[in-house]
Amino acid sequence: MSIIGQRNVLAHEYGSIDQTRIWVLVADRIPDIITRLDDAMPEPPN
C-alpha cells in the first residue's frame, strides 16, 4: 500500500488498522521521505 493509501485508511477509518503495516511504513518509508525532504530544502541563509 502506498503512503497516500495508508493516510486515507487512517484519516477515513476504512476497515481496521494493521499495526504491523503501520510499523513497516514508519521503519521503511519515513526515513526515505525525510531524506528526500532534506535534499529538497535550500541551505539556510548565513
C-alpha positions, 0 to 999 in steps of 0.5 A, a space after each residue: 500500500 502506498 503512503 497516500 493509501 495508508 493516510 486515507 485508511 487512517 484519516 477515513 477509518 476504512 476497515 481496521 488498522 494493521 499495526 504491523 503495516 503501520 510499523 513497516 511504513 514508519 521503519 521503511 518509508 519515513 526515513 526515505 521521505 525525510 531524506 528526500 525532504 532534506 535534499 529538497 530544502 535550500 541551505 539556510 541563509 548565513 
